[in-house]
Amino acid sequence: MDRYRRQKAFQPIGELGQRKIAASKVGICGVGALGSAVAERLCRAGVGTLVLIDRDWVEWDNLPRQTLFTEKDAHEATPKSVAIQRHLHAINSHIALEAHVCDVQPDSISKLFAGCHLIVDGTDNFETRFLINDFCCQTNIPWVHAGIVGASGQSMTIIPGRTACFRCLVPEPPPAEQMQTCDSAGVIGPAVGLIANWQALEVLKYLVAGSEAMDGGLRTFDLWHGEIRKLTIRRQLPSDSQPGCRACVQRNFDFLSGHLGTQAKAMCGRNSVQINTTRSSMDLKTLAERLAQECEVSENSYMLKFELDGMSWTVFHDGRAIIRGTENVEEA
């Protein structure tokens, strides 16, 4: 039996659309709540290649809303991209799945998303979104933005050169203290599911019908009060009073160039700081042997964890470290 027969029976997709889906490569930046749900939908729909990128590991408080992960994943602190690759392979073994345990950076983004027809925003921070926006504006790759807090969220499909870009919507990153986070305001699973399904629908629509099928509007969702709105976001074109959008009009890619963004940054709402070192790799075995003389060390194939100076450290193969117990970058 043809596993996609009912999908192909949907007239806007059909046989030709399914072939386009199968020939496509989609990058998903962040496979937590939104990203993992989008990945599952695209996997089941038969997208030919999924690139799964996440810097984090599965924790117990992920399980209520990140539906593909299991208690075993949390117990073993499995990197999210690795865990979801395994689960998606069990769902559809006929598609290609690339897993990357890393943070997307200006010097790595082009390699990570090489050959992608579209990128999905599953991130939890503005800096990465601005980086994705710069990269997509430069390379003319469409991307589907989304974000969620509590029972409310938003999504916007960005087609470079045709629709407003993310910096037309948000010209500069807002101060961290002004932003609500899932830690501070919470988040509920049904809201995650709805917004992720909207993102997945936008992806499939673009893969099948191209940019002409996309309207570029911003959708906002308030599930608790049953409200969905569509807002028209216009490109910030030059005028007598302003020079136009810095990214899609002026083509100044501040985040992609590395002029903006930091090597050490607080992870908003998580009482943690992430440090990106200049090293491309870290010998975790040697580091574990050195640390074992001072503290207890736990490790798996991707990272090692230890407690030191009252803070919890997690060090990854790519030289990155997450220090939990502070949001003070200088202290970390």
Secondary structure, 3 states (H helix, E strand, C coil): CCCCHHHHHCCCCHHHHHHHHHCCEEEEECCCHHHHHHHHHHHHHCCCEEEEEECCECCHHHCCCCCCCCHHHHHCCCEHHHHHHHHHHHHCCCCEEEEEECCCCCCCHHHHCCCCCEEEECCCCHHHHHHHHHHHHHHCCCEEEEEEEECEEEEEEECCCCCCCHHHHCCCCCCHHHCCCHHHHCECHHHHHHHHHHHHHHHHHHHHHCHHHCCCCEEEEECCCCEEEEECCCCCCCCCCCCCCCCCCCCCCCCCCCCCCCCEEEECCCCEEEEECCCCCCCHHHHHHHHCCCCCEEECCCEEEEEECCEEEEEECCCEEEEECCCCCCCC
